[in-house]
Amino acid sequence: MTDDTDARERVLAAADRLFYARGVQAVGMDQVRDEAGVSLKRMYSLFPSKDDLLVAVLGRRRAQWDDGIAAFAAEVDGPRAKILAIFDFLDSWFRQPEFHGCAFINVFGELGPSSPRATRAVRAQKRSFQRYLARLVAETGAPEDVAAQIAILAEGAQTTASIAGRPDAARQARAAAEILLDHALG
């Protein structure tokens, strides 16, 4: 690993931990510097602005999300089972002690339109997830609206688990998704 790659990874990991635990606005670049052990000058050479760093953190989070869903989907066969595996992934994630909700929902809620680049990254992640669901739902033969309904169940489970402190929200959303799929497939 090159020095720049190592420093970049340390800065991203530190910013991810801090932003996710405390919020973007509550964390200064000096805190990221201290946590990462990288000089401020070096950090700004890697990420010219806090917004650049945030967008990179969201890219990292998107990869973690995609990899997590893919790992759970790889354990099952068929589109219906892969859809339900999303909720198994969520259940596992919600039970982790460092779970603080969906980073994308958190960033959008905190920053709203004040960071257009972050908003674009959040929306791109949500669209990507919806496209993934749309492909799986199409493979089941269910009506296309079912994909949006399942996405709402997954997003709602994330919010409920975070705000209400209820990791069982994933299991409840999974049960609702099963009923929805069964009904749609008649």
C-alpha positions in Angstrom: 0.0 0.0 0.0 1.4 3.4 -0.9 1.7 6.2 1.7 -1.1 8.1 0.0 -3.3 5.1 -0.1 -2.6 4.3 3.5 -3.2 7.9 4.6 -6.4 8.1 2.4 -7.7 4.9 4.0 -7.0 6.1 7.6 -8.7 9.5 6.9 -11.7 7.8 5.3 -12.0 5.3 8.2 -11.7 8.0 10.8 -14.2 10.3 9.1 -16.6 7.5 8.6 -16.5 6.5 12.3 -16.8 10.1 13.5 -19.5 11.3 11.0 -21.6 8.2 11.6 -21.4 8.4 15.4 -21.6 12.1 15.9 -22.9 13.7 12.7 -21.1 15.6 9.9 -21.6 19.1 11.3 -20.5 18.1 14.8 -17.1 16.8 13.6 -14.3 19.2 12.6 -11.5 18.4 10.2 -9.1 18.7 13.2 -10.9 15.8 14.9 -10.6 13.7 11.8 -6.9 14.6 11.6 -6.4 13.5 15.2 -8.3 10.3 14.8 -6.6 9.4 11.5 -3.1 10.4 12.6 -2.6 12.3 9.4 -1.4 15.9 9.2 -4.0 18.5 8.2 -1.9 19.5 5.2 -1.8 15.9 4.0 -5.5 15.4 4.7 -6.4 18.5 2.6 -4.1 17.3 -0.2 -6.2 14.1 -0.3 -9.6 15.7 0.3 -9.6 19.4 -0.6 -12.8 20.1 1.4 -14.9 18.5 4.0 -17.6 18.0 1.3 -15.0 16.0 -0.7 -14.3 13.8 2.3 -18.0 13.3 3.0 -18.7 12.2 -0.6 -15.8 9.8 -0.3 -17.2 8.4 3.0 -20.6 7.9 1.4 -18.9 6.1 -1.5 -17.3 3.8 1.1 -20.6 3.3 2.8 -22.3 2.4 -0.5 -19.7 -0.3 -1.1 -20.2 -1.7 2.4 -24.0 -1.7 1.8 -23.7 -3.4 -1.6 -21.2 -6.0 -0.3 -23.3 -6.8 2.8 -26.4 -7.4 0.7 -24.4 -9.4 -1.8 -23.0 -11.6 0.9 -26.4 -12.4 2.3 -27.9 -12.9 -1.2 -25.1 -15.3 -2.1 -26.3 -17.7 0.7 -29.7 -18.2 -0.9 -31.2 -19.2 -4.2 -33.9 -17.5 -6.2 -35.1 -13.9 -6.4 -37.7 -14.2 -3.6 -35.1 -15.5 -1.2 -32.6 -12.8 -2.2 -35.2 -10.1 -1.5 -35.9 -11.6 1.9 -32.1 -11.9 2.5 -32.0 -8.1 2.5 -33.9 -8.1 5.8 -31.6 -10.8 7.2 -28.7 -8.5 6.4 -30.5 -5.6 8.1 -31.2 -7.7 11.1 -27.6 -8.6 11.5 -26.5 -4.9 11.0 -29.1 -3.5 13.4 -27.7 -5.8 16.2 -24.2 -4.4 16.0 -23.3 -2.1 18.9 -22.1 0.7 16.6 -25.4 0.8 14.6 -26.7 4.4 14.4 -29.1 4.1 11.5 -28.6 4.5 7.8 -25.7 6.8 7.1 -27.4 8.1 3.9 -30.6 8.9 5.7 -28.6 10.5 8.5 -26.6 12.7 6.1 -29.6 13.7 4.1 -31.6 14.6 7.3 -28.7 16.5 8.7 -27.5 18.4 5.7 -30.5 18.4 3.3 -29.8 20.7 0.3 -26.8 22.5 1.9 -24.5 19.9 0.3 -25.7 19.2 -3.2 -22.9 16.7 -3.8 -23.8 14.7 -0.7 -27.5 14.8 -1.7 -26.6 13.4 -5.1 -24.5 10.6 -3.5 -27.4 9.8 -1.2 -30.0 9.7 -4.0 -27.7 7.6 -6.2 -27.4 5.0 -3.4 -31.1 4.9 -2.9 -31.7 4.6 -6.7 -29.2 1.8 -6.9 -30.9 -0.1 -4.1 -34.3 0.4 -5.8 -32.9 -0.8 -9.2 -31.5 -3.9 -7.4 -35.0 -4.6 -5.9 -36.7 -3.9 -9.2 -34.5 -6.6 -10.9 -35.3 -9.1 -8.2 -39.0 -8.3 -8.2 -39.2 -8.6 -12.0 -37.5 -12.0 -11.7 -40.2 -13.2 -9.3 -42.9 -12.1 -11.7 -44.6 -9.8 -9.2 -45.8 -6.3 -10.4 -43.1 -3.7 -10.5 -44.7 -1.6 -7.8 -43.8 -4.3 -5.3 -40.1 -3.2 -5.6 -40.9 0.3 -4.3 -43.1 -1.2 -1.5 -40.2 -3.5 -0.4 -37.8 -0.6 -0.5 -40.1 1.4 1.8 -40.1 -1.5 4.2 -36.3 -1.7 4.2 -35.9 2.1 4.6 -38.6 2.2 7.3 -36.9 -0.7 9.2 -33.6 1.2 9.2 -35.3 4.3 10.6 -37.3 2.4 13.2 -34.3 0.4 14.4 -32.3 3.5 14.8 -34.8 5.9 16.3 -36.8 3.4 18.4 -33.8 1.3 19.2 -35.6 -1.8 17.9 -33.4 -4.2 16.0 -36.5 -6.4 15.6 -37.7 -3.9 13.0 -35.8 -5.9 10.4 -37.7 -9.1 11.3 -41.0 -7.3 11.3 -40.3 -5.7 7.9 -39.2 -9.1 6.6 -42.5 -10.6 7.7 -44.4 -7.8 5.9 -42.3 -8.3 2.8 -43.2 -12.1 2.8 -46.9 -11.2 3.0 -46.5 -8.6 0.2 -44.7 -11.0 -2.1 -47.1 -13.9 -1.4 -50.0 -11.6 -2.1 -48.4 -10.2 -5.3 -47.6 -13.7 -6.6 -51.1 -14.9 -5.8 
